[in-house]
Amino acid sequence: MIHYTKEGHHMKLGLNIRRTPGGFAAIWAWYDFATHKAFSARFRLRLHIKPRILWSVERFNVIDNYLAINGFELVYREVLEDLNATEAAVKRTNEPYAYIKP
């Protein structure tokens, strides 16, 4: 599972090797299906200006990240059932005043 990926493209699971400005980077990307957590370890060798070896590790929950990006929130099922029951009760009390009957 060794892949050559271009800068800015999606990483694939396994070892991703890419050319960066002034050097190269090797990124190990992994996904844990049981906990829905992604893991990436990046090793970058920068050879221009000040030569450096850079190392970083990142872990994040994929589902929480998706919910945060799209503005969603997790809500308990009991809360939703209470909201639906309240909405149904309000519909019944306001029904005689409605122009369109349900």
C-alpha positions in Angstrom: 0.0 0.0 0.0 2.5 2.6 -1.2 1.0 5.5 -3.1 2.4 8.5 -4.9 0.0 11.3 -4.3 0.2 14.9 -5.5 0.1 17.9 -3.3 -3.5 18.8 -2.4 -5.0 15.5 -3.4 -6.7 13.1 -0.9 -4.5 10.7 0.9 -5.1 7.0 0.6 -4.7 4.4 3.3 -1.1 3.3 3.7 2.1 5.1 2.9 1.7 8.2 0.8 4.8 9.7 -0.8 4.6 13.2 -2.2 7.0 15.8 -3.6 6.9 19.1 -1.7 8.6 22.4 -2.5 12.2 21.9 -1.6 12.0 18.2 -0.5 9.6 15.3 0.0 7.1 14.0 2.5 6.1 10.5 3.5 2.7 10.2 5.2 1.4 7.1 6.9 -2.5 7.3 6.9 -4.7 4.8 8.8 -8.3 4.5 9.7 -9.8 2.5 12.6 -13.2 1.3 11.7 -14.2 0.4 15.2 -13.7 3.8 16.7 -14.1 5.9 13.5 -10.7 7.6 14.1 -8.2 8.6 11.5 -4.5 8.6 12.1 -1.7 10.2 10.1 2.0 10.5 10.8 3.9 12.8 8.5 7.7 12.8 8.0 8.9 15.7 5.9 12.4 16.4 4.7 12.9 20.1 3.8 16.1 20.8 1.9 15.8 24.5 1.0 16.7 27.6 3.0 17.1 25.9 6.4 17.3 22.2 6.0 15.0 20.5 8.5 13.4 17.2 9.3 9.8 17.7 10.3 7.6 15.2 12.1 3.9 15.5 13.0 1.2 13.1 14.2 -2.6 13.8 13.9 -5.6 11.9 15.2 -9.2 12.9 14.7 -12.7 11.4 14.8 -14.1 11.3 11.3 -17.8 11.5 12.3 -17.3 14.4 14.7 -15.3 16.3 12.1 -18.1 15.7 9.4 -20.7 17.0 11.9 -18.7 20.1 12.8 -18.0 21.0 9.1 -21.7 20.7 8.1 -23.1 22.4 11.3 -24.9 19.3 12.7 -25.2 18.3 16.3 -25.8 15.0 18.0 -29.1 14.8 19.8 -30.4 12.0 22.0 -33.4 10.0 20.7 -35.4 10.8 23.8 -35.1 14.5 23.2 -36.3 14.1 19.6 -39.3 12.0 20.8 -40.2 14.7 23.3 -40.0 17.4 20.6 -42.2 15.3 18.2 -44.8 14.8 21.0 -44.8 18.5 21.8 -45.2 19.4 18.1 -48.1 16.9 17.7 -49.8 18.3 20.8 -49.5 21.9 19.5 -50.9 20.8 16.1 -54.0 19.3 17.8 -54.7 22.5 19.8 -54.3 24.8 16.8 -56.2 22.6 14.3 -59.6 24.4 14.5 -57.9 27.7 13.6 -56.1 26.3 10.5 -57.1 27.2 7.0 -55.9 23.9 5.7 -57.0 20.9 7.8 -54.6 18.1 8.2 
